[in-house]
């Protein structure tokens, strides 16, 4: 490929690295006159339409990420003339994290957290775009000559894994990734999300601190088995005096249960930053790789580790080192069962001696390697089929006890490989809202993957409330509405009370008050307003009509002065004699009150009865409205000789007139 121009634009200048499924070259963008890195996939993949489709899709998704900690994707394309599927990327002048580990063996905790923080920053940008890396490892992490960390190869592992070249007959889908960093869910189900990347970052942090991944083995199956069945140990077991905060980061990120890990890179990044702050590691610089004589660019591979060969020969297919990207069946290992038998040949020697007849031993060893590899594949397929029918197709109903929402229940069911059948939620006095009330079949029951599991979620305690929005409305309408809402679970009664806020005839309150939670069987009283509470009418007797009107108006009454005045022996004329209702009567504000005014005393003229007989005088005085008192001086003529008050004088009607009879 050196010397060709791809797509009429990208000139291939020099090969940097070769892997199992692609080669990386230094190139030149003739259109924009800039140096670029060009990844060219192997010819067999270039002829796979399914791979090309997925490669294009993943490249476009990765190109959406524009972040200083992510290798920028400039372009992707297919060159029919040269049978090439390629990816054009930012050319990074520096090296890989793997080279740093080779040079230093391990990193100090402060340096390791500096690396992981930058890695999570770039990875978080991808997770925000909904993009999962699936193959985090030191070979895919670049550090340029200015100390800037960049993440490479987003989505390419998925493109390769989903292509026709990586599908095993009878085994379902495939898992593609680096065995040392694969999460348990990737091994068991071939499923990956942001939490799978978090797991890989946790493994990577362990390796930075200890110098090796937590699990190493003679073959991929044994390493994958440990990911599924063993907890990643705290790195302090290998590195004494390691801060507990660093141990906690590794343990939480590598939890075998995805639900117990940070949900994405952003959440783990917050934890790392908090740990750096607590440990005083904020100002630790980024470690840099040794600078080679030649340019070190994006020396990584979508499907394999960077080559270590000086002559850039292909990576040996049987290598299972920490950085090797391997392909395994999506149903490789049963959780909690013995590992499958497998045989993986060692890579051929690079310095093979010759036989006595001059033929190299290398060719004979290669044939042996091929035979052993075929045997290993056959054993894996046979063992995988046996495992599938005996164990793999089975799962158990998971424990939903810690779930607090339908979203968490769904995630638990998905992780367990069962189909969730949510039933209608029910009330519960003991299980909080969103918690699981019943599971059918019960948790722990063995059943075929994909089987339905019926789950009933709790609606929490059955409680009913009233709303203050109902106040001020018609009691008939309110009672009808509440009966429909409560469905007979609450007994409703009615009462009437005075209320200073709500008009008479409307709902003024509830007992218990609005918003109070009521259990089934409780009684609710709907209270209708009788209007404002009555108050006593103030006594305004002896005041002027204006004074009386002002006093009664101030209390909320509606006073009027009667046109008819009345006599009063005690109240001077022109003053108020009384009110109707009378003073002291309890009356609702707003009620009318009539004010009566005095005409003064009722005085009439006393008739003169001098000379009249006593009978005639008495009759005359009584007719005028007076009472009569008679005194007799002499018993003879029966004539009135004297009267008091005298005739013509004014006297109060009903008063007594005394007559003297002679």
Secondary structure as GFF3:
##gff-version 3
##sequence-region A 1 662
A	DSSP	beta_strand	5	6	.	.	.	ID=ss1
A	DSSP	beta_strand	10	18	.	.	.	ID=ss2
A	DSSP	beta_strand	22	29	.	.	.	ID=ss3
A	DSSP	beta_strand	34	41	.	.	.	ID=ss4
A	DSSP	alpha_helix	43	46	.	.	.	ID=ss5
A	DSSP	alpha_helix	49	63	.	.	.	ID=ss6
A	DSSP	beta_strand	73	79	.	.	.	ID=ss7
A	DSSP	beta_strand	84	90	.	.	.	ID=ss8
A	DSSP	beta_strand	94	96	.	.	.	ID=ss9
A	DSSP	alpha_helix	97	104	.	.	.	ID=ss10
A	DSSP	alpha_helix	109	128	.	.	.	ID=ss11
A	DSSP	three_ten_helix	138	140	.	.	.	ID=ss12
A	DSSP	beta_strand	141	144	.	.	.	ID=ss13
A	DSSP	beta_strand	149	151	.	.	.	ID=ss14
A	DSSP	alpha_helix	156	161	.	.	.	ID=ss15
A	DSSP	three_ten_helix	164	166	.	.	.	ID=ss16
A	DSSP	beta_strand	174	178	.	.	.	ID=ss17
A	DSSP	three_ten_helix	179	181	.	.	.	ID=ss18
A	DSSP	alpha_helix	184	189	.	.	.	ID=ss19
A	DSSP	alpha_helix	194	210	.	.	.	ID=ss20
A	DSSP	alpha_helix	220	229	.	.	.	ID=ss21
A	DSSP	three_ten_helix	235	237	.	.	.	ID=ss22
A	DSSP	alpha_helix	244	253	.	.	.	ID=ss23
A	DSSP	three_ten_helix	258	260	.	.	.	ID=ss24
A	DSSP	alpha_helix	265	279	.	.	.	ID=ss25
A	DSSP	beta_strand	325	329	.	.	.	ID=ss26
A	DSSP	alpha_helix	361	387	.	.	.	ID=ss27
A	DSSP	pi_helix	388	392	.	.	.	ID=ss28
A	DSSP	beta_strand	394	396	.	.	.	ID=ss29
A	DSSP	alpha_helix	406	416	.	.	.	ID=ss30
A	DSSP	beta_strand	419	422	.	.	.	ID=ss31
A	DSSP	beta_strand	436	440	.	.	.	ID=ss32
A	DSSP	beta_strand	446	448	.	.	.	ID=ss33
A	DSSP	beta_strand	452	457	.	.	.	ID=ss34
A	DSSP	three_ten_helix	468	470	.	.	.	ID=ss35
A	DSSP	alpha_helix	475	486	.	.	.	ID=ss36
A	DSSP	beta_strand	491	497	.	.	.	ID=ss37
A	DSSP	beta_strand	507	511	.	.	.	ID=ss38
A	DSSP	beta_strand	523	529	.	.	.	ID=ss39
A	DSSP	beta_strand	534	536	.	.	.	ID=ss40
A	DSSP	alpha_helix	545	554	.	.	.	ID=ss41
A	DSSP	beta_strand	558	561	.	.	.	ID=ss42
A	DSSP	beta_strand	566	567	.	.	.	ID=ss43
A	DSSP	beta_strand	576	580	.	.	.	ID=ss44
A	DSSP	beta_strand	586	588	.	.	.	ID=ss45
A	DSSP	beta_strand	592	600	.	.	.	ID=ss46
A	DSSP	beta_strand	603	605	.	.	.	ID=ss47
A	DSSP	alpha_helix	614	623	.	.	.	ID=ss48
A	DSSP	beta_strand	627	632	.	.	.	ID=ss49
A	DSSP	beta_strand	640	644	.	.	.	ID=ss50
A	DSSP	beta_strand	650	652	.	.	.	ID=ss51
A	DSSP	beta_strand	656	661	.	.	.	ID=ss52
###
